Amino acid sequence: MMPRALRARLLLASLLLLPVFFGLTGFALQQAFHHSLEVAEEERLKLQVYLILGAAELNGDRIMIPDSLQEPRYAQVESGLYGFLHEGDEMLVWYSESAKLISDNLLDQLAFDGLSTGDSRFYQLPAQGVFVYQFALLWEIAGQEHNYVFTVLESDSSVKAEQKAFNTRLWGWLGAAIFFFLLVETALIRWGLKPLTRLAADLKRIEVGQSDKLTGEYPTEVQAVTDNLNLLIHNERQQRERYRNTLGDLAHSLKTPLAVIRGAGQEKLNFNEYQTLVTEQAARMDQIVQYQLSRAVKGQGRTLAKKTSVAPLVQRMVTALGKVYRDKEIEVELDLHGDYQLAADARDLMELLGNVLENAFKYGHSRVGVSFSNGAGMLQIDIADDGEGVSPELRQTILKRGERADTSAPGQGIGLSVVVDILSSYDGELEISESTFGGALFSIRFPLS
């Protein structure tokens, strides 16, 4: 089972990956060292061929190789260095003293085919434990050309010993390197995860009430998390404060209608009058409750919300409002180009757009227009109508809770204040001006990110 701790996961990954990495590295170094040994061996045997070739002399119609060569190992039986001279089709014409006990089987394995004059060949016979170097030349003797192949064999025991010693040192150092890397990585992991440990401690202090936010500087990758956590904590505290304030406001607002109902029991009212009074006050209390609930939830815009497409919401609400205000036969002009998506709760957007659109349908005479535009990272939603419009001196007043420009139409005067509250929670803006239709133009600006 995969460990849950990040530190354990990283160490486990290192335990799995480091041996593989160093194993491949060791294998590559082994191959490179073995290749260098073979190259060095080839150069040594080439020099031995040149040594024999330099000692060769003509004796009548044949080549003579002196018994005593500069390399003393040629004169020692089974010394590990052997020299041969072949003429024509593999005819042996000379061999060194050291090769007297060489088996015929080894000589039969020497390759002569494909070796042209001036060519050389280097190869290994692993089963026989020797390296072979051959050099072909053309020697003119008494006016006749003779093809000769000089061959030098050397035991591969020294190369194997060097390779073994190298492998022992290599894997010893690589093993020590793996251990060292694990120690260093353990320290680096501990140091790299220290900000997360500090973050957990800061969160614990917030939980026990010793701090009200995450403080201090964090690495860039963690700073974004801490900033968002601080924002989340701030919004949560604001929401909690909003709930407390709303409960207090709700209790205070309900005192008056409850007092009226309580006082009605002491008045000499007939049943119908009492029923009418209670019904009116119950409706008033219902309005208060709905208003306070709306106020309590309106600040949720800065929570982690999914992207919400705006155009479908506008079309859905325009369709619904068209049915509600069917008698007015409102002509709706939509210019909703672009699939704009906002990081906001769909209920907030419906509340926001619904309030503004309903005002446009309510106060417009026959035309309502909705269009999109964007700039400076903001989506602008323009909602226009051909109603009486809003005078400049009232444009700020109607945004306050309970304030209305037209008291003849039904309403509580809280719709636009809710719009402003929702927009403020998303860092949005609302501007009121005059539309090209002659009525009011409500410009809603909402951050695209």
Secondary structure, DSSP 8 states (H G I E B T S, - for coil): ---SSHHHHHHHHHHHHHHHHHHHHHHHHHHHHHHHHHHHHHHHHHHHHHHHHHH-EEETTEEE--SS-SSGGGGSTT-SEEEEEEETTTEEEEE-GGGTT--HHHHHT---TT--TT-EEEEEETTTTEEEEEEEEEEEETTEEEEEEEEEEEESHHHHHHHHHHHHHHHHHHHHHHHHHHHHHHHHHHHHTHHHHHHHHHHHHHHTTS-SS--S---HHHHHHHHHHHHHHHHHHHHHHHHHHHHHHHHHHHHHHHHHHHHHTTS---HHHHHHHHHHHHHHHHHHHHHHHHHHHTTGGGS---EEEHHHHHHHHHHHHHHHTGGGT-EEEEE--S--EEES-HHHHHHHHHHHHHHHHHH-SSEEEEEEEEETTEEEEEEEE-SS---GGGTTGGGSTT--S-SSS---S-HHHHHHHHHHHTT-EEEEEE-TTSSEEEEEEEE--
